[in-house]
């Protein structure tokens, strides 16, 4: 008899579970739907990046309805040229909407250990800083119970339990950075190298918690925050060591946008704070900016 996968415990309650139709989410849904103390709402987002993507939706819908589970879906119509970040943003907007609609306890994702390693390597390549190594983790409203399970274990479990799934053909193309990392880098590392990378991620996670606590204490004493902006004291920010100033700035940006910025842009932003004249603006992306006053730095929406 095939042993159960070592997924993390999920508290009783109502949850949205993101089901793409792939083996990961189909296995997780199959396991969790057997729990009587959990109510699941299956959510499927059709990105509209493939001509046949509606087949995935129909497959998931049939499976959910055959097990008397509420099914929600939306169509993105993103087109084949859409990148991974655009697809992810659209998907998360949909999932958060469904979570709010049903007043759910959180959103459950089927990310696994291979996804964790891929994300860490991708973020290293992109230069996203210390948070990039452990960006894929569970939060209060985002639950990822399979981060300790490998892809190979998931496939073996699905085969042993005769769980059907749909394989997304875009997973085989190397046009996307994640697929390149998956097939060219992660597939070639040894078991020892894999274990070493996992230990580094765990160690960095511990360091991050300590650093985040210290940064939060500084912001509590020096920053003023509203729903759409955070105001920092310019002089105090200039006077702390540059590495600390960068951490403060990244923390503020993450609070407002949900993401940090790449190191080269963060360095330019810090130089701007030190040298630019009052009333100047620095763009942090399509939706956010910094605006200077003589004694203040305001991070806000554009």
C-alpha positions as CSV (number, residue, x, y, z in Angstrom):
1,X,0.0,0.0,0.0
2,X,1.4,3.4,-1.0
3,X,2.2,5.6,2.0
4,X,0.6,9.0,2.3
5,X,2.6,12.0,1.3
6,X,4.2,14.0,4.1
7,X,2.1,17.1,3.7
8,X,1.8,19.7,6.4
9,X,-1.3,19.8,8.6
10,X,-4.0,22.3,7.6
11,X,-6.3,23.6,10.3
12,X,-10.0,22.9,10.0
13,X,-12.0,25.5,8.0
14,X,-13.0,26.6,4.5
15,X,-10.3,27.0,1.9
16,X,-9.9,27.8,-1.8
17,X,-7.7,25.3,-3.5
18,X,-6.0,26.3,-6.7
19,X,-6.3,23.4,-9.2
20,X,-4.7,23.6,-12.6
21,X,-5.4,20.0,-13.6
22,X,-1.7,19.1,-13.3
23,X,-0.5,16.2,-11.2
24,X,0.5,18.3,-8.2
25,X,-2.8,20.0,-7.7
26,X,-4.9,16.9,-8.5
27,X,-3.0,14.9,-5.9
28,X,-3.4,17.5,-3.3
29,X,-7.1,18.0,-4.0
30,X,-7.6,14.2,-3.9
31,X,-5.9,14.0,-0.5
32,X,-7.6,17.0,1.1
33,X,-11.2,16.3,-0.1
34,X,-11.2,13.2,2.1
35,X,-10.9,15.4,5.2
36,X,-14.4,16.0,6.8
37,X,-13.2,19.0,8.8
38,X,-12.1,21.0,5.6
39,X,-14.5,22.5,3.1
40,X,-12.9,23.1,-0.3
41,X,-13.8,25.4,-3.1
42,X,-11.9,24.4,-6.3
43,X,-10.6,27.5,-8.2
44,X,-9.3,27.2,-11.7
45,X,-7.8,30.1,-13.8
46,X,-7.7,29.7,-17.5
47,X,-4.8,32.0,-18.6
48,X,-5.8,31.8,-22.2
49,X,-2.2,31.3,-23.3
50,X,-3.0,28.0,-25.2
51,X,-5.6,27.2,-27.8
52,X,-6.6,24.0,-25.9
53,X,-6.5,25.4,-22.4
54,X,-10.2,25.0,-22.0
55,X,-9.7,21.3,-21.9
56,X,-7.9,21.7,-18.5
57,X,-10.8,23.7,-17.2
58,X,-13.4,21.0,-18.3
59,X,-11.2,18.3,-16.8
60,X,-11.0,20.0,-13.4
61,X,-14.6,21.0,-13.4
62,X,-15.8,17.4,-14.1
63,X,-13.6,16.1,-11.3
64,X,-14.7,18.7,-8.8
65,X,-18.4,18.2,-9.6
66,X,-18.1,14.4,-9.4
67,X,-17.0,14.9,-5.8
68,X,-19.7,17.5,-4.9
69,X,-17.2,20.3,-4.6
70,X,-17.9,23.9,-5.6
71,X,-16.1,24.9,-8.7
72,X,-15.1,28.5,-9.7
73,X,-13.1,29.6,-12.7
74,X,-12.2,32.6,-14.8
75,X,-10.7,33.2,-18.2
76,X,-7.7,35.5,-18.6
77,X,-7.4,35.7,-22.4
78,X,-3.7,36.6,-21.9
79,X,-2.5,35.2,-25.3
80,X,0.5,33.0,-26.1
81,X,3.0,35.9,-25.7
82,X,2.2,36.6,-22.0
83,X,5.1,36.1,-19.6
84,X,5.1,34.2,-16.4
85,X,4.8,37.3,-14.2
86,X,1.8,38.5,-16.0
87,X,0.1,35.1,-15.8
88,X,0.9,34.8,-12.1
89,X,-0.5,38.3,-11.3
90,X,-3.7,37.6,-13.1
91,X,-4.1,34.2,-11.4
92,X,-3.5,35.6,-7.9
93,X,-6.0,38.4,-8.5
94,X,-8.7,35.8,-9.4
95,X,-7.8,33.6,-6.4
96,X,-7.9,36.4,-3.9
97,X,-11.3,37.5,-5.3
98,X,-12.7,33.9,-4.8
99,X,-11.2,33.8,-1.3
100,X,-13.0,37.0,-0.4
101,X,-16.2,35.9,-2.1
102,X,-16.5,32.8,0.1
103,X,-14.9,34.3,3.2
104,X,-12.4,31.5,3.2
105,X,-9.6,30.9,5.7
106,X,-7.0,31.0,2.9
107,X,-5.8,29.7,-0.4
108,X,-4.1,26.4,-0.8
109,X,-1.5,25.8,-3.5
110,X,0.2,22.6,-4.6
111,X,3.7,24.0,-4.8
112,X,6.2,21.3,-3.9
113,X,9.9,21.0,-3.1
114,X,11.0,21.2,-6.7
115,X,9.1,24.4,-7.1
116,X,10.8,25.7,-4.0
117,X,14.3,25.0,-5.4
118,X,13.3,26.4,-8.9
119,X,12.1,29.6,-7.4
120,X,15.2,30.0,-5.3
121,X,17.5,29.5,-8.3
122,X,15.3,31.8,-10.5
123,X,15.5,34.6,-7.9
124,X,19.3,34.2,-7.6
125,X,19.5,34.6,-11.3
126,X,17.3,37.7,-11.2
127,X,19.2,39.2,-8.3
128,X,16.2,39.6,-6.0
129,X,18.1,39.6,-2.8
130,X,17.9,37.6,0.5
131,X,14.1,37.1,0.3
132,X,14.4,35.4,-3.1
133,X,15.9,32.3,-1.6
134,X,12.8,31.5,0.5
135,X,10.2,33.4,-1.4
136,X,8.0,30.3,-1.8
137,X,6.6,29.6,1.7
138,X,3.4,29.5,3.6
139,X,1.8,32.6,5.0
140,X,-1.3,33.3,7.0
141,X,-3.6,33.3,4.0
142,X,-1.4,31.4,1.6
143,X,-0.9,27.7,2.4
144,X,1.6,25.5,0.7
145,X,1.4,22.1,2.5
146,X,3.6,20.1,0.0
147,X,6.9,22.1,0.1
148,X,8.5,19.1,1.7
149,X,7.4,16.7,-1.0
150,X,9.4,16.1,-4.2
151,X,7.9,16.0,-7.7
152,X,8.9,12.4,-8.1
153,X,7.0,11.5,-4.9
154,X,3.9,13.2,-6.2
155,X,4.0,11.4,-9.5
156,X,4.6,8.1,-7.8
157,X,1.7,8.7,-5.5
158,X,-0.6,9.6,-8.4
159,X,0.3,6.5,-10.3
160,X,-0.1,4.3,-7.3
161,X,-3.5,5.8,-6.5
162,X,-4.7,5.9,-10.1
163,X,-5.2,9.7,-10.0
164,X,-5.7,11.2,-13.4
165,X,-4.1,14.6,-14.5
166,X,-3.6,16.8,-17.5
167,X,0.0,17.6,-18.5
168,X,0.5,21.2,-19.6
169,X,2.5,21.0,-22.9
170,X,4.1,24.4,-22.1
171,X,6.0,22.8,-19.2
172,X,8.3,21.2,-21.8
173,X,9.3,24.4,-23.6
174,X,12.4,26.3,-22.4
175,X,11.0,29.7,-23.6
176,X,10.1,30.3,-20.0
177,X,12.9,30.9,-17.4
178,X,11.3,28.5,-14.9
179,X,11.3,25.6,-17.4
180,X,14.9,26.4,-18.4
181,X,15.9,26.2,-14.7
182,X,13.9,23.0,-14.2
183,X,15.2,21.1,-17.2
184,X,18.8,22.5,-17.6
185,X,19.9,23.3,-14.0
186,X,17.8,21.5,-11.4
187,X,17.6,18.2,-13.4
188,X,21.4,18.0,-13.5
189,X,22.4,18.7,-9.9
190,X,23.3,15.8,-7.6
191,X,21.3,14.7,-4.5
192,X,24.0,16.1,-2.3
193,X,23.8,19.5,-4.1
194,X,20.1,19.5,-3.8
195,X,20.3,18.8,0.0
196,X,22.9,21.6,0.3
197,X,20.6,24.1,-1.4
198,X,17.7,23.1,0.8
199,X,19.8,23.7,3.9
200,X,20.9,27.1,2.6
201,X,17.2,28.0,2.1
202,X,16.3,26.9,5.6
203,X,19.2,28.8,7.1
204,X,18.4,31.9,5.1
205,X,14.8,31.7,6.3
206,X,16.0,31.9,9.9
207,X,18.2,34.9,9.1
208,X,15.4,36.6,7.3
209,X,13.1,36.4,10.3
210,X,15.7,38.0,12.5
211,X,16.5,40.8,10.0
212,X,12.8,41.4,9.3
213,X,12.1,41.8,13.1
214,X,14.9,44.4,13.4
215,X,13.7,46.3,10.3
216,X,10.1,46.3,11.6
217,X,11.2,47.8,14.9
218,X,13.0,50.6,13.0
219,X,10.0,51.3,10.8
220,X,7.7,51.3,13.8
221,X,9.8,54.1,15.4
222,X,10.5,56.2,12.2
223,X,7.9,55.5,9.5
224,X,4.4,56.8,8.9
225,X,2.1,54.6,7.0
226,X,-1.3,54.9,5.3
227,X,-3.0,52.4,3.0
228,X,-1.4,53.8,-0.1
229,X,1.9,55.3,1.0
230,X,4.8,55.1,3.6
231,X,6.7,58.2,4.6
232,X,10.3,57.8,5.8
233,X,12.7,60.3,7.5
234,X,15.2,61.2,4.8
235,X,18.1,62.1,7.1
236,X,17.8,59.0,9.3
237,X,17.6,56.8,6.2
238,X,20.8,58.4,4.8
239,X,22.7,58.1,8.0
240,X,22.2,54.4,8.6
241,X,24.7,52.0,6.8
242,X,23.9,51.5,3.1
243,X,23.1,47.8,3.6
244,X,20.6,48.7,6.3
245,X,19.1,51.5,4.2
246,X,18.6,49.0,1.4
247,X,16.9,46.5,3.7
248,X,14.5,49.3,5.0
249,X,13.7,50.4,1.5
250,X,13.0,46.9,0.3
251,X,10.8,46.2,3.3
252,X,8.7,49.3,2.6
253,X,8.3,48.4,-1.1
254,X,7.3,44.8,-0.2
255,X,4.7,46.1,2.3
256,X,3.1,48.3,-0.3
257,X,3.5,46.1,-3.5
258,X,3.9,42.6,-2.2
259,X,7.3,42.3,-3.9
260,X,10.8,43.6,-3.6
261,X,12.8,45.2,-6.4
262,X,16.0,43.9,-8.0
263,X,19.3,45.0,-6.4
264,X,20.4,47.3,-9.3
265,X,17.2,49.3,-9.1
266,X,17.3,49.4,-5.3
267,X,20.9,50.8,-5.4
268,X,19.7,53.5,-7.8
269,X,16.8,54.3,-5.5
270,X,19.1,54.7,-2.5
271,X,21.4,57.0,-4.5
272,X,18.4,59.0,-5.5
273,X,17.4,59.4,-1.9
274,X,20.9,60.7,-1.1
275,X,21.4,63.1,-3.9
276,X,18.2,64.2,-5.6
277,X,16.6,67.6,-5.0
278,X,13.2,67.9,-3.2
279,X,10.1,67.3,-5.3
280,X,11.9,64.9,-7.6
281,X,10.4,61.5,-8.4
282,X,11.9,58.0,-8.9
283,X,9.9,55.3,-10.6
284,X,9.9,51.9,-8.9
285,X,7.8,50.2,-11.6
286,X,4.6,50.7,-13.5
287,X,2.5,51.5,-10.5
288,X,4.8,52.8,-7.7
289,X,7.3,55.6,-7.2
290,X,9.3,57.5,-4.6
291,X,8.8,61.2,-4.1
292,X,11.2,63.4,-2.2
293,X,10.6,66.3,0.2
294,X,13.4,68.1,2.0
295,X,13.1,65.9,5.1
296,X,11.0,63.0,3.9
297,X,10.9,60.1,1.4
298,X,7.5,59.1,0.3
299,X,6.9,55.7,-1.3
300,X,3.5,55.8,-3.0
301,X,1.4,54.8,-5.9
302,X,1.9,56.7,-9.2
